[in-house]
């Protein structure tokens, strides 16, 4: 999701191939041995197979919405938010969402650990509409898809949490034209 949003906002021309992860095409395995998505093959043959790398590549080429704007020297802070999400939060999200994959009897501890990050996000959002200010930026777009997954794992529990700002932020993200556009499902190739 986040790679597609950055590609769309930056105006990059690309060919989207939707794949079924249960039936990975040989072409995917050939270009990216880790066989996860997304994978972006650049014109020069370079392969980017991390969504954050794809985001940064696209936005460094063209950033019309100023998602990477470092006018206040805050790029390191942006990347720190994303690193926390991609590291500790994603670790707990995966175990909360898919406990059976990890041999976990109860996902409760991982939900509680993930909630610590969400509490920090909520606090960060209490000062502004977005994580870095009043405009959407890299960490909002990079983190929101994972928060969405967490929220949709147990929607009734999530809705009861005292994260007013986080709930509003996620709702705005899910209703945004950008999110709606990238959620249109292309045919599977």
Number of C-alpha atoms within 10 A of each C-alpha: 16 23 23 22 19 27 21 17 18 21 15 14 8 12 8 14 12 13 16 10 10 6 7 12 13 10 9 16 12 10 17 18 9 10 17 13 16 21 19 21 15 10 7 6 9 10 14 19 19 14 19 20 13 22 24 18 16 21 24 12 11 17 17 12 15 16 24 21 16 12 8 6 9 13 16 10 13 21 16 13 21 19 17 13 24 16 11 13 24 18 14 23 25 19 21 24 18 14 17 12 9 11 9 14 8 12 18 13 13 20 21 13 16 23 19 13 18 19 16 14 22 20 16 17 21 15 13 14 17 20 24 21 12 11 13 17 18 25 23 22 22 25 21 20 17 19 23 16 14 23 18 14 16 13 12 10 10 16 13 9 13 11 19 14 20 24 18 14 20 17 13 13 19 16 10 11 11 15 18 11 12 15 13 8 8 11 9 9 9
